[in-house]
């Protein structure tokens, strides 16, 4: 799908969207690539 292109409702319904509030961010030094732990 390209910018400006529309999709069908059935394809949109497959998208898993979640919302939340990040209250804390910590380094995750054990990760193989640079990462953070979000809570």
C-alpha positions, 0 to 999 in steps of 0.5 A: 500500500502506498501513501494516498492509496486506499484499502478495503475495510476487510484489510483495515480490520486486520490491523492490530492497533493499540494505544497506551501511555508510556510512564517509564523508559529504561535502558535494556543493556542485555539486548543485542541491539540498542533498546529500551524497556517501555512501561 
